[in-house]
Amino acid sequence: MKIINDIIAIRLLFFIMAFFVGLWTIRIPTIKDQINTDYFGIGLVMATFAIGSIIAMIFANKIIKMSSCRTVLLFTSIIQALLWLPTPFIPSLEAFMIFSFIFGLCYGSFEISCNLYASNLEKREKKSMMSVFHAFWSLGVLSGSIATSFFLEWNISLLKNVLVYVIILLPINIFIVLRLEEDQIENTNNNKQSIFFIWPFIIFVLALIAMVNALTEGSVDSWGALYMRDFIKVDGFQIGLATVSFNIFMVIGRLSGDWIRDRIGVYNLLIILFLTSILSLYILFTYNSVFAAICGFALLGIGGSAIVPIAYSLAGKVDGIDSGSAIAIVSIAVYGTFMGAPATLGIIANSYGVNSIFFPILIIFLFILPIIFFSKKHFN
């Protein structure tokens, strides 16, 4: 019975943290205007966040072993929630970049701890569960996006928006973490304990597919609202349609991802996901109607739904590598993408329009697809 409680608790932690991500994605245009910057400036904010996250991820496994996943989850949950409170008062790009870096330090530690705890639960139960764990993440982003879209439609300020979320969610978050069991200590003395070693080929491939998927999720989180406002030319609640449609189908894909994976295999599922992502990116780059945007982001949600859960799940089971180290490698690959990609995409958006950010992502997907074809034996 206790293990069921742990499973539910981790799902809820994914949900709550992602709810705040939903707040961020919809309020990016508000913050862009608040700090008086352009698309490149928003890209720099994302990059400093990624740098902070990566620094934390490098040391996260050692910190977890010195304490526990539960301890790290408790402190990072509290700090991240409280960090939202000064957000509406930050006046400049430079100040927001410093703030974003600090936020990234907390977020990176939370990311490793939550995924490591989830991976250990998956191994303990001896069944695929990671896709459903990440489904609750997507459900959290979806819920936060919808709720924040209504706050935007009703002209409720960012400050009031943040206060409502923190007051409601922080106590719930603390209660949930305190319900978790202490980590089970595994005998991993003979495994690689850090990320600094010669990685096996499968780790390279998992890091690579996680990186390319991060571009799609990051493009929606960072640019979805701006795409709807500046390219599709909508306002109010409709600004959130990109994130909402993306995450509705992301949730559907992730809730069914473990079931589909166990029936058709990892390799076949990855091929389907990549082909769907390629089609969606073409639609978003080419067409500029509300209908096309909703369809494009919906397909992108399906395409990106199970790629990262697969990467985390398989990484946590690679022989000879400590689970925390393997998961850290995948996470660093994801956030390493965010170091350079947002600023680069910001330059592209400034020069050619915000829809143009999807073209280089499309090219990268087409480049990675043959690598998956030739890696089939590693996914069987």
N, C-alpha and C positions, 0 to 999 in steps of 0.2 A: 504493500500500500504506500509505503514511504517513497518508493521509486517513482510511482505515479505522481505524487506531489512534486517531486523534483522536476519531472518532465513538464508539468503544468507551469511550475514556477519559472523555468528557463524560457518557455514560450512567452510568458507574460513580460519577462525582462526584455526580450527581443521587441515585443510590441511597444512597450512604454518608451524605450530609447528611440525607436523608429518614429513614434508619434511626434517627438520633438524634431526629427528630421523632416517630417511633413510640414511642421511649422516653418522650418527654414526654407524649404523649396518654394512655398507659396509667397513668403515674405522677401525673397531675394530682390524683386523689383523695388520694394519699399526700402530695403537697406541700400540698394544701389543709389537711390535718390537721396537717402539720408547722408551717405558719406560722399556724395557728389562725385561719382566715378563713372567710368565707361565699362564696356565688356572686358577689356584687358584688366582693369582694376579688380573686377569680380574674379577673374581668373587667378590673379595674385593672391586674393583672399583664400581661394580654394587650395592654392599651392602651399601657402604657409600652414594651413590646416593639415595638409598631407605630410609636410616635413615634421611637424610636431607628432603626428600619429606614428610615423615610421621610427622616430627616435624612441618613442615609448615602446613600440613593438619589439625593437632590438633587445631591450632589457626586460620585457614583460615576463618571459618564461622564468628567468632567475628570480624576479620579484615574487611571482606566484609560488615558486618552490620554497621561498623563504617564509611565505605566509600561507595563502591559499587563494583559490579562485573566488571563494565566497568573500574573503576580506577585501580583495581588490575590487570586486563588483560593488560591495557596499560603499567604499570610499569614492570610487569613480562615479557612481550613480548620484551621490549627494553633491559632489563638486560640479558635475556637469549641469545638473538642474539649477544650482545656484549661479553658475556662470551665465545662464540666460538672462538674469535680472538686469545686469548693466547694458545689455545689447542695445536697447533703444536710445541710450545716451551717448554712444560712441560717435564722435562727430566727423572723423577723417579716415581716409583709406589707410594711412600709416598706423594709426591707433588700432584699427580693426584688424590689420594684418598681425599685429602683436597679440591681440586678443585671440585671433583665430589659431595662432600657434599654440597658445596655452590650452585652448579648448582641444586641439588635436592631441596633446600629451595625454589628457584624460581619456579621450575617446579611443585612442589606440590601445591603452591598457584595458579598457572595458571590452573592446572588440576581441582581443586575444582571450581574455578570461571567459567570456560568454561562450565563444566558439569551442574553447578547450573543454569547458564543462559539458557542453552539448556533445562533443565528440566522445568523451568518456562515457556519457549516458548511452550513446549509440553502441559503443563496444560492449558495455555492460549488458545491454538488452539483446545484443547480437541481431540487430535488424536495422534497416535504413530508416533514419528519422530526421536527418539533417535538412532535407528539403522542406519538411513541415515546420521545423524550427524557423527556417528562413521565411516560410510563408507568413508566420506571425510578425516577422520584421516588415514584410511588404504590407500586411494588413495594418500595421501600425502607421506606416508612411501614408497609406490610403486614408485611414481614419483621421490622422493629423492634417492631411491635405484638405479633406472635405470640411472638417471643422474650421480650419483656418480660412478656407475660401468663403465660408459664411461670415466669419469675422470681417473679412475684407469687403464683402458685399454690404455689410451693415455699417461700414466705415468705423469699426472699432479699432482703436490705436494699437500699435505693436506692443506698447507697454502693458495695456490692459490684457491683451491677448496672452502675453508671456506670464503675467501674474496668475491668471486663471489656470493655466496649464501647470505651473510649478506648484501652486497651492493644492491642487487636486492630485497630481501624479507623484510628487516626491514622497509623501507619506506612504502611498501604496507601494512605491518602489522599495522603500526601506523595509516594509513589512514582508514583502516577497523574498528579498535577499535573506532576511533573517530566518525564513522558513527552509532554506536550502540545507542539505546535509553538508558536513565538512567533506572536503575532497578525499577521494580514495587514493592513497599513495600506491603507484605502480612501481614495480622493480624495473627501472630503466637505466641501470648503471652502465650497461654495455652499449647503450644507444647514444647517438649524437645529441649533445645537450645544448648546442648553440646553432646559429644559422651559418656559421663560418666554416664550411667544409665543402668538398667537391660533391655537388648534388647528383643523385641518380637521375637518369633521363626522365623518369615519370614525374619527378618533382619539377623539372624544367617545364614539361608540358602542362602540368597543372597550374603552375605559376603563369604561364603564357595565356592559357584560356581564361584564367581569372582576370588577368590584366585587360584583355580585350573586352570582356564582359563589363569590367569596371567603367570602360569608356561609355557603354550604353546607359548603365545606371547613373553614372555621373552626368551624362548629357541631359538626362531628364531632371535629376535633382538640381543641377546648376543652371540649366538653360531652358527647361520646359516652360516655366512661367514667362520668361522673356520671349521665347519663341511664340507663345500664344498672344502676348501683348503686342510685340513689335512686328511679327511676320504675318500672323493670322489676323491681327488687328481686332482683338476682342478686349473686353474689360470686365471688371467685377468678378462674379463667380466663374465666368468662362475662362478666366486666366488660369484657373486650376485644373481645367479639363485634361491637359496633357498628363499631369501627375496622377490625376484620378483614374483616367482610362488605362494608363500604363500599369498602375498598381492593382487595379481590379483584376487584370489578366495575369499579372505577376502572382497574385495570391492564388488564382485558379491553377496556374501552372505549378506552383510550389506545393499546393495541397495534394495534387495528383502526381507530383514528380517522383516520390519514393515508390508509389504503386507502379507507375509506368516503367521506371528504371528496373525494378525487379522482374518485369515481364519481357521487355524488349532488349534489355542490356544497356550498359552505360554508353558504349560506342554509338549504337543506333540512335539513342536519345540525343547525344551531342550533335550528330549530323543534322537531325531534324531541327534542333534549337538554332544552330548556326544558319541554316538555310532560311528559317523564319526571320531571324534577325537581319539578314541581308536584304530580304524583301521589304521589311519595315523601314530600314534606313533609306532605301531607294525612294519609297513613298514620301518620307518626311523631307528629303532633299528636293524632290521634284514638284510636289503639289502644294498649294497654299489655301485650300478650303478647310473649313472647320471639320467637315466630314472626313476628309483625307487625313487631317491631323489626328482625329480620334482613332481612326482605323490604324494609322501608322504607329501611334504610341501603344495601342492595344496589342498589335502584333509584336512590337518590341518587348512588351511585357512578357508575352508568351515565350519569345525567343531567349530572353535573358533569365527566365525563371529558375532553371535548375542548374545553370552552369557553375555558379559559385558554390552552391551546396554540394555539388559533385566534387569540386576541387577540394573543399574542406574535408568532406567525408573520406575521400581516398587518401588525402595527405596524412590524415590522422592515423592511417592504418599501414603506412609504408614501413617495412621491416628495417630495423637498425637505426631509426631516427625517433627521438623523443617526440611525442605527439604535439607538445607545446611548441617545439622548434619547427616542426613541419607546418603547423598551422600559422606560425609567425611568418614563415617564408611566403606562404600564399597571401597572407594579409599585407605584407610589405610589398609584394608584387602589385597588389591592388592599389595601395596608397602611393606607391612609387609612380604609378600612372598619373595620379592626381598631382604629383609634384610639377610635372612639365605640361601635361595635357591641357589643364584649364587655361593657363596663360596663352598657350599656343592657339587653342580654340578661340580665345578672346580676340586675338589678333585677326584670325580668320573672320570672326563675326563682325568686327569693326570694318574690315576691308570689303567683305563680300555679302554681308547679311547673316543674320543669326541662323538661318536654315542651312548655310554652307558648312556648319560644323559637322553635319552628318555625312558629308562626302568623304573626308579622310577616314572616318570610322568605318564606312562601307568598304573602302579599299583595304583597310587592315583586316577586316573579317574575311575578305576574299583571299588575302595572303595567308591567313592562319588555317583556313579550311583544308588545304592539301596536307598540312602538318598533321592534322587530326587523322586524315585518311591513312597516312603512313605510320601512324602510332596505334593502329587498331589492336595489335597484340597486347599492348599495355592496358587496354580497357576491357579485356575479356576475363 
